[in-house]
Amino acid sequence: MSKKIFITGASSGIGWAIAKQLDAQNVSLGLVGRNKKRLLALQKQLQCTSFVLPAHVENVVSMQKAADKFKQLCGCPDIVIANAGVSSGTLAADSKDLEIIQKIFQINFHGVLNTFNPFVGDFIQNKQGQLVAVASVAGIRGLPGAGAYSSSKSALINYMESIRVELKKFNIFVTTISPGYIKTPMTDINNYPMPFLINAESAAKKIIKIINKKKSHAILPWQMSIIAKIMHILPNWLWDLLAKNSPGKKKINL
């Protein structure tokens, strides 16, 4: 029996790569993203059963419609992967950035809630299912010039931990994945060194293994996992000293 998997952010980057890697398995995929043309292009490259579901994760109604459509066509998914995310540099002193900050949270945090919510009731009733969110190593500590992105991913990591405990009694697995630098359109705009950079295909293979093992929280690649553990325990004075010269993220239109 094929696994049914619902993936957001499938029109590019990690989401696209995950769909391509899953294609070799016995799966039915719900491909969710804003760009219908890109989703159709991906579908043409897949051999497995797939459904193109254009939607905006920041919009509750849009995601409910996409979820309902998937359930109508395929039934309740076994795995829901909330992968859609955006990034932009933001500064505390720039009032123009308030709108960007709100947009980042709408997509990176609330977008995950909007993705999961239509399926949680079904998972509880069926006493099975897996919720997967793609966070970021940037959620481990606040990065100067990237306050919105870091805090949105930090909020997501903590939210996932909360619902992991909350839903465990219903046999629902909750997995958080925090990648380091992955070569995608999101990181292509970075004009600073990106240690331990890996391509999206390699990341997707690792992510699928993490999902299959039903890990609670995993950081990839392994080198970045070590760095993240060190970052987490550093005292504030030392973190401030190390992070003060961080180049920061480039501002982009979202």
N, C-alpha and C positions, 0 to 999 in steps of 0.2 A: 504494500500500500504506500502510495507516494506521500511525502511530507508536503504540507501546505504552508508556504512562507510568504509573509507580507512584508515588503521592504520599502521604506521611504528613502528619499534621496537617491533613487535608482538611476536618475538621468545622467549622472557623471560620477567621477571619483571613486570613493570606496564602495558606494552602493552599487554602481555599475560593475565594479570588479567582483563584488560578492555574488551578484546575479550570474556573472560569467562562470565563476568557480562552481557555483551550485548546479549549473547546467549539466554537469557530468553525473549528477546524482539523480535519484528518482524523486523529483520534486515538481510541485506546481507553484508558480511564483506570481505574486501580486506586485507589479512594478509601479511604484508611486513616485510622482515628482511633478514639478511645475511645468516642465518642458515636454509637451506631448510628442513633438517631433523627435526628440532625443529618445524618449521611451519607446517609440515605434522602431527607431533604428536599432535599439538594443534588442527588442523582441525578435527582429529579423535574424539576429545572430544566435538566437537560442534555439535549441532543439526540444527543450522541455515545454510542457504546457505553461503558458504565461498569459497574464492579463494586464493590459495597459490601463492604469487608473490615474489620470491627471488630477492633481489636488494640491492645495496649499496647506502645509502642516499647521501654520499659525491660525488657520480658520477652522473653528469647531465644526461648522456645518459641512464644509468641504471634506473634512476627514471622515465625518460620519457617513457621508454619501459614498466615499471611496470604500470604507469598511463594509457598508451594507451591500455594495455592488460585488465585492469580493466574496462575501458570504453567500450571496445569491448565486454566483457562478461556480463557486468552489467549496463552499461550506466554511466552517470555522477553521481558522489557521491553527497549525501546531506551534508555530513560532512567529512572533512579531518583532521585526528589527527596526527600531527607530534610529535611523542613520542621518537624516537630513540635518544640516547645520550650516551656519554662515559665520564669517569672521571679518572683523574690521578693527583697525586701531581706533581708540577713543581716548580723550583727555578730560580730566575732571574739570578743568578750567574753561572748556569750550561748551557754551550753552547749545551750540548747534548739534553737539553730539548726543544730546538727550534723546532725540528721536531715533538715532542710530542704536543707542543702548537699548531702548524699548524694543526695537525691531529684532535685535540679537536675542533678547530674552524671549520674545514671542516665538521665534523659530527654534532656538536651541533648548529652551526649557519647556515652555508651554506647548510647543510642537510635539514634544515627546508625550506629554499628558494627553494631548488630543489624539495621538496615534494609538496609545494603549487603551484609553477609556472605552471605545466601542467594543472591545474584545474581552475586557476583564470579567464582566458578568458571565459571558459564555465559558471562560476558563474556570471560574468558580463553580458553575453548574456542572461542568464536565469533569471537574477535579483533575485537570491537566492543562498544560500549556507552558510556554516559555516567553518571557518578555526580555528583549535585548535592547540596550541603549548604547550608542557610541558617544562617549564623553571625550575627554582629552587629558593628557598629562598637565595641560595648562590649568586644569581644575585643582591641582594639588596645592599650588601656591599662587598668590596674586602676582601677575606680571605687569610691570609698569608700561603704560601705553596700550594695554590690552585689558583694562579693567572689566569691560562688559563681557568679553569672551571668556576670560578666566572665571569670573563670578558666575556666569551662566552655566559653565561646565562643572564648577564646584557645587552649585545648587543641584544640578542633575545627579552628580555622584551621591550626594546626601539623600536626595529623594529616592534614588534606586535602592539605597541601603534600607530606607524606611519601609518601602513596599516589599522588599525581599523578606523581611521579617513578618510583615503583615500578611503576606499571601502564602507563606510557606505551609501553613496548616491546610491549605487547599491543594497541595501538591503542585503548585505553580512555581516554576523556577525563574529567578530574576538574575540576569547577567549584565554587568557593566563592563564595557571595554574602553580603556583609555589609551589611545594611540599616541605615540610621539609624532615625529615628523614623517608624514606620508606624502609622496609625490602625487599631488592632485592639482586641479585648477585652483584650489584654495591656497595651497602653499607655493604655487608657481609665482605669485606676486611678491613673495618674501625676498627682500634684498639683503639678507644677512645669512651667515653660516647656519646650517641646520644639521646638527650632529645626529648620526645614526639614521639618516634619511633612508627610507626603503620605498620601493614602488608599490602602487596600489594592488597589484596582483599578489605580491608576497604578503602584504598586509591582509588581503582577503582570505588567503589560505590559512593564515594564523588565526584570524577571527572565526572562521568556520570550525577550526579545531577547538577553540575556546568554547564556542556555542555547543558543540557536540559533547564536550566534557561537562557542560553545565556549571562552569566556574562562576563564582559570585562576582569577582572583580579581577580583571587581568589588564596588565599594562604591556604594550609591545612597542618596539622589539625588546628583547630581554635586557639589552644594555640600558635602555631608557627606564626599565623597571628598577634597576639599581639606582640610577640617578634620581628617580622619583622618591624612592625610600629615603635617600639622603636629604633631598629637598624637604621632605615632610618633617624631619626631626631637627633641622637646623634652627638655632635660636634666632629670634627676629633681628637682632643686631647684625648677625652674620649674613642672614638672607638679604637684609637691606644693603649691606656693603657689596655683596656679590651682584645683586640685581639692579643697582642704581644706574649702571651703564648699559643696561639692556637696550638694544636698538628700537624695540617696540614694533607694533604691527603697522602696516600701511593702511591709510584710510581708503575705503572704497565705497561706491554707491551700492546700497542693498535694495 
